[in-house]
């Protein structure tokens, strides 16, 4: 009787303990699978305005505005074509450094990617 009760308690306690562990310490997604490598272009802003990523990360810009935007590095390292609504542009950062960028159609729109 005692062993049946222990099995019943363990069958409830173990899943609850695992659920609590994942709530307090969620698993981390690696590299390019992480949502943190995406920058939204929306309402004439880049979000996040500054994104920190490791070397060899691919960053994707997604245009959520109703008008086109062009993503261009201030130093000329990369430049997208005009992105219409829901279109994407990706660039892989292979060297550490700070990469400032802007929309070449709307130059007051600025952001930066910090590659560590």
N, C-alpha and C positions, 0 to 999 in steps of 0.2 A: 504494500500500500504506500509506504514511504517513497519507494523508487518511482512509482507512477506519479506521485505528487511532484517530485523533483523534476521529472521529465516535463510535466505540464507547465511548471513554473519556468523552466529553461526555454520551452518553446515559445513563451510569451516574452520573457525578459530579454533574450538575445536579440530578437528583431527590434524591440524597443531601444535597446542600447545602441545597436547599429544605426537606427534612424536618428537618434540623438547625436551620434558622432558625425553623421553626414550633414546634419543641420548646423552644428557648431563649427565644423571643419569640412566644408564642401570640397570635393575633388577638384584639383586645378587642371585646366585644359592647357596643353602645351602649344607653343609656337603659333603657327598660322591657323590652328583650329580655334584659337581664342577669339572671342568677339571683340576684344580690345585692339584688334588691328584694323578696325573699320572706322572711317571718318565720314560722318553724315554732312552733306551740304544741304542746308535747310534755312530758309528765311535769311538769306544772304550772310550766313555764318558757317564756319567749320566747327563741328563738335565731335570730339573735344578740340579745343583750340591748340593745345599742345599734347602730343602723343609720344610716350616713351616706349621704345621697342628694343629688343636685342638685335645684334647684327644678323643679317640674312633673313630678316622678317619681311613679309610682303604686306604692304599696307594698301587697303582698298578704299577709295573714295566713292560714295554713292550719292548721286544728285537726287534729292527729294524736293527740290524747288520746281516750280512750273516754268522756269526759264533756263536756258543753257548756261553752263559754267565751264571754264577751262582751268584745269589744275596745272600750275607752272611753278617750277622751282626758281627761287630768286637767283641762283647761280647757274641756271640753265641745265641742271643735271637731268631733269625730266619735264615733260609737258604732255598733257592729254589732248585729245581732239575735243571739240565742243561736246559736252555731255548733256543730253536731253534728260527729261524726268525719268528716274529709275535706272539710268545708265550708270555703269561703273568704270573706274579706271584703277589699275593696280600697278604698283612699283615695288621692286625688291631692293631693300637697302643693304648693300654688301660691305659698307665701311662705316665705322663709328663716326659720329659727328652730329651737328645740329643742322637740319635742313629746313630753311624757311621757304614757304611757298605762298602763293596768292592765286586769285582768279584773274586771269589776264583780261577778261571782259569787265570785271568789277574790281579794280586794283585795291580798293579799301578792304576787301575780304582777304584776311591773312591768317596763316597758321604756321605751325612748325612740328617737325618730327625730330625727336631726339633719339639717336641710335647709340646704344651703349654696348 
